Structures are given as structure tokens and as C-alpha cells.
Amino acid sequence: MRIIAFRTLREFWEQPEFAGSEVSLRAWYHDAKSAGWTNSNELKQHYANASIVGEGRVVFNIKGNAYRLVVMIDFEFQVIFIRFIGTHQQYDNIDAKSI
């Protein structure tokens, strides 16, 4: 999978209050980049706790559920667009289906 954009993850973990997220975000990035998911069922086999929220959006729990990562996946073109990364409180203030 091609992931757009790694920079979003890096800029998140470079913030002092989120510095502890780097290892978990790098692990997710490595897994997703090497994945070849063709549909949400295949994704769920690897990430059982991921939430498919519709409109191509998937929510991943990062670092033992400390953070939420929202992505939009185009399975046909094998592209993941990072749409949001933040705490649960920040996540509660967005609409994961449309972000």
C-alpha cells in the first residue's frame, strides 16, 4: 500500500506531548505499507480492532488505544490517505466518516 502522507505521522509524534507515539505509529506504518489488502475483510483479519466507519474510512487504535488514527483507503489503487491522528478527546470532536 502507498501511504499519503508519512509526514503527518512524523509531525504528530514530534510534538512533545505525543512523543511516546512514535514507535507505535512507525509499526503501523510499516505494517500498512507492506500490506496488500484488497478489501476491508482482509484488513480486519490483520487488525481485528480496526473500525470500518464507512465512506472508505477506517479507525485504528494506536499505542494500546491511547490514540486514534483515521485513514481513507482506496483498495483498488492500494492507497491509504491519513486523515486524522489524535487523542480520544480530539477524535470525539471530528466526524470520522467525512474527515
PEPEZI-V709657 format. One record per pair of residues at least 6 apart in sequence whose ideal C-beta (glycine too) atoms are under 8 Angstrom apart, sorted by the first residue. I is the first residue (numbers start at 1). J is the second residue. D is the distance in Angstrom with one decimal. If there is no record, write none. Layout:
i=I j=J d=D
i=I j=J d=D
This chain:
i=1 j=32 d=5.6
i=1 j=33 d=6.0
i=1 j=34 d=7.9
i=1 j=35 d=5.3
i=1 j=36 d=7.1
i=1 j=37 d=6.9
i=1 j=73 d=7.8
i=1 j=78 d=5.1
i=1 j=79 d=6.8
i=1 j=80 d=5.2
i=2 j=33 d=7.8
i=2 j=78 d=6.2
i=2 j=79 d=5.0
i=2 j=80 d=7.1
i=3 j=29 d=6.4
i=3 j=32 d=6.0
i=3 j=33 d=5.7
i=3 j=79 d=7.8
i=3 j=80 d=4.7
i=3 j=82 d=6.8
i=4 j=79 d=6.6
i=4 j=80 d=7.1
i=4 j=81 d=5.2
i=4 j=82 d=6.8
i=5 j=82 d=6.2
i=6 j=29 d=6.5
i=8 j=82 d=4.6
i=8 j=85 d=6.6
i=9 j=25 d=4.8
i=9 j=26 d=7.9
i=9 j=29 d=6.2
i=9 j=82 d=6.6
i=9 j=85 d=6.5
i=12 j=18 d=5.5
i=12 j=21 d=6.6
i=12 j=25 d=7.1
i=12 j=85 d=4.8
i=12 j=86 d=7.8
i=13 j=19 d=6.2
i=13 j=21 d=4.9
i=13 j=22 d=4.0
i=13 j=25 d=5.7
i=18 j=67 d=7.5
i=20 j=63 d=6.9
i=20 j=66 d=7.8
i=21 j=62 d=6.4
i=21 j=63 d=5.4
i=21 j=66 d=7.2
i=21 j=67 d=5.7
i=23 j=63 d=7.9
i=24 j=62 d=5.0
i=24 j=63 d=3.9
i=24 j=64 d=7.9
i=24 j=67 d=7.6
i=25 j=62 d=6.2
i=25 j=63 d=7.9
i=25 j=69 d=7.6
i=25 j=85 d=7.5
i=28 j=60 d=6.3
i=28 j=62 d=6.3
i=28 j=69 d=6.8
i=31 j=46 d=7.2
i=32 j=71 d=8.0
i=32 j=80 d=5.8
i=35 j=43 d=7.5
i=35 j=46 d=6.7
i=36 j=78 d=7.2
i=37 j=43 d=4.6
i=37 j=46 d=7.5
i=37 j=73 d=7.4
i=37 j=75 d=6.2
i=38 j=75 d=5.4
i=39 j=75 d=5.6
i=40 j=52 d=4.9
i=40 j=58 d=7.3
i=40 j=73 d=7.9
i=40 j=75 d=7.7
i=43 j=50 d=6.2
i=43 j=52 d=7.8
i=43 j=58 d=6.7
i=43 j=73 d=7.4
i=44 j=50 d=6.3
i=44 j=52 d=7.3
i=47 j=60 d=6.3
i=49 j=60 d=7.8
i=49 j=61 d=5.4
i=50 j=58 d=5.4
i=50 j=59 d=6.7
i=50 j=60 d=5.3
i=50 j=61 d=7.7
i=51 j=58 d=6.9
i=51 j=59 d=4.3
i=52 j=58 d=5.7
i=53 j=59 d=5.8
i=53 j=70 d=7.9
i=53 j=96 d=4.8
i=53 j=97 d=5.4
i=54 j=97 d=5.1
i=55 j=72 d=7.5
i=55 j=97 d=4.8
i=55 j=98 d=6.7
i=56 j=72 d=4.8
i=56 j=73 d=5.7
i=56 j=74 d=6.8
i=57 j=70 d=5.9
i=57 j=71 d=7.1
i=57 j=72 d=5.5
i=57 j=83 d=7.0
i=57 j=96 d=5.5
i=57 j=97 d=5.7
i=57 j=99 d=7.4
i=58 j=70 d=7.4
i=58 j=71 d=5.4
i=58 j=72 d=7.8
i=58 j=73 d=5.8
i=59 j=68 d=5.8
i=59 j=69 d=7.1
i=59 j=70 d=5.3
i=59 j=91 d=7.8
i=59 j=96 d=5.7
i=60 j=68 d=7.3
i=60 j=69 d=4.4
i=60 j=70 d=8.0
i=60 j=71 d=7.1
i=61 j=67 d=7.6
i=61 j=68 d=6.7
i=61 j=69 d=8.0
i=62 j=68 d=7.0
i=62 j=69 d=5.2
i=62 j=85 d=7.4
i=65 j=88 d=7.9
i=66 j=87 d=7.4
i=66 j=88 d=8.0
i=67 j=85 d=6.4
i=67 j=86 d=6.6
i=67 j=87 d=6.1
i=67 j=88 d=7.8
i=68 j=84 d=7.3
i=68 j=85 d=7.3
i=68 j=86 d=6.3
i=68 j=87 d=7.5
i=68 j=88 d=6.2
i=68 j=90 d=7.8
i=68 j=91 d=4.1
i=69 j=82 d=7.2
i=69 j=84 d=7.2
i=69 j=85 d=5.0
i=70 j=82 d=7.9
i=70 j=83 d=4.7
i=70 j=84 d=4.0
i=70 j=85 d=7.6
i=70 j=91 d=7.5
i=70 j=94 d=7.4
i=70 j=96 d=5.1
i=70 j=99 d=5.9
i=71 j=80 d=5.0
i=71 j=81 d=6.3
i=71 j=82 d=5.5
i=71 j=83 d=6.0
i=72 j=80 d=7.4
i=72 j=81 d=4.4
i=72 j=83 d=5.5
i=73 j=79 d=7.4
i=73 j=80 d=5.3
i=73 j=81 d=7.7
i=74 j=80 d=7.9
i=74 j=81 d=7.7
i=83 j=99 d=4.8
i=84 j=90 d=8.0
i=84 j=91 d=7.2
i=84 j=94 d=6.0
i=84 j=96 d=7.4
i=84 j=99 d=5.2
